[in-house]
Amino acid sequence: MKTVFTAAALVLAAAAAGPQAFAGQPAGAGHAGPASKACFRPNQAIRYATPDEQRVYLRTITGDVFEFQLAGRCPNIRAAGQIGFVAPMAVSERICEGQSVQVVVPTTLGTPLNCQAARLRRLTPDEARALPDPARP
C-alpha cells in the first residue's frame, strides 16, 4: 500500500526541501456539495495507486477516489513509496477539481520531482469500483 505525505498549499517552498512529511491541515469535511467542485484536504489522503507514469488514483478518508492525469510522464512515480501535493499559494487549504496541482515525488537525489497534473477529477463510485487492481488505491 502506498501512502501520501501532505504538502499544503501554504508551504510551496517546502517542496524543494526534500522528501519529508509536511504538516497536514486541520480536519474537516473533504468533499464539496453537489453544486460545487469536489475537493479534499491533503491530510485526508490515505493511499494511492500509480498504474503508469501519467496517472495517479488517490483515496481519501471519506472514501472518495480522485484521478490525477499528469501533463506528461512523471519518472519514478511508480517506484516512489509516497507522494505529496502542492497547490497554488493562497488559493485554498483544499485540493479541488480543476485546480492547478503538482504531484510531488521524492527522489534519491534529495530534490523532489514536481509533476504537473493536467486534469483532476473525483471518480463516481461506479468508476472507482471498476478500476483494475493496479489502479485501485
N, C-alpha and C positions, 0 to 999 in steps of 0.2 A: 504494500500500500504506500502510495506517495503522499506526503503531507505538504502543506503550504505554510510558508512563513509570510508574514504581512509586512508590506512596505506601504505605509499610509500616504495619502495624498500630501500630507503636511511635511513629509520627510523625503522629498525628491532628491536632495543632495546626498542622503544616506545611501542611495542605491549604488553610488560609486565607492562606498566604504568597504564592501565585501559581502560574502555570503553569510550574513548573520541574521538572527531573528530580530525583527523590528517590533516595537511596541504596538499592540493592537488597539483598536478603537473601542470605546465604551459599548457594552452590549446593547442590543435593541433589535427591533424588527428589521428583517433583512430584505423583504421584498415590498415592492410598492403596490398600490391599489390597482384595480383593473384598468383604470383610465390613464395610468401613467406608466413610465418605463420600469421594467424590472431592475432591481438593484440588490446588492449585498454589501455588507461591511467586510473588509478584509479579514477581520478576526472571526468571521463566520464560515470561512472556507475551511473544510476539514480534509478533503482529499481530492486528487485529480488524476487524470489519465492522459497520456500523450500517445495516440495511435500512430502518429507520424510527426515530422518536424514542422508541420504547418497548422496543427490543431491541438487545442487543449480543452478537455472537458473537466469541469470543476463542480463538485457537490458541496453545498452549504449545509450548515446545521439545521436549516429549515427544510431540507430535502430537495431544494431546487437544484437543477443542473444547468450550468451555463456553458455555452460553446464559445471559445475564442478562436476565430480564424485569423491566423497571423498573416502579415503582409508579405512575408517571404519565408524561406527556410530559417529555422532557429536551431543552429547546430548545438548539440549536447543536451537539448531539452529532454530527449527520451532517456538519457542516462542520468540526468540530474535526480537527486534524491528529494529535492524540494525546489519550489519556485516561489516567487513573490510578485507583487504588482505595484506599479507606480502610476497614479493618475495625475492629471494636471493640478498644480497647486491652487488652492483657494477655490476649487470647484465644489467639492463635497467630501465628506468622510466616507462616502459610499462609492462603489463602482457600479455604474449603470449601463444598460443597453445604449449603444450609440456613442458612448463616451470614448475619448481617446485614452487608451490604456497601453502601458508597456508591461510585458511579462518579463520578469527579472529572473535570469538563470545563473546560479553560481557557477564559477569556473575554477579550475585548479590554479589559474594564474593570479587569483586574488581579486581581479576586477570583474564584476558580474557582466553578463551579456544582457542587454535590453533589447527585446524583440517586440516590435510594434504590432498590436492587434488591429487588423483591418476591419474586423466585424466582431461584435459581441452581442450575444442574444441568449435569453433564457429558453431552454427547450420546454416543450409541452410535456406533461407526464408520459404520454404515449411515445413521444420521440425519445425520451430518456430511457424508457423500458426497452425500446427497440435497438438501442446502441449495442453493437457487437462487444464481446468481452474485452478486447484490447482497448476499447474506447470508454468503457464503463467505469466511472470514478467510484 
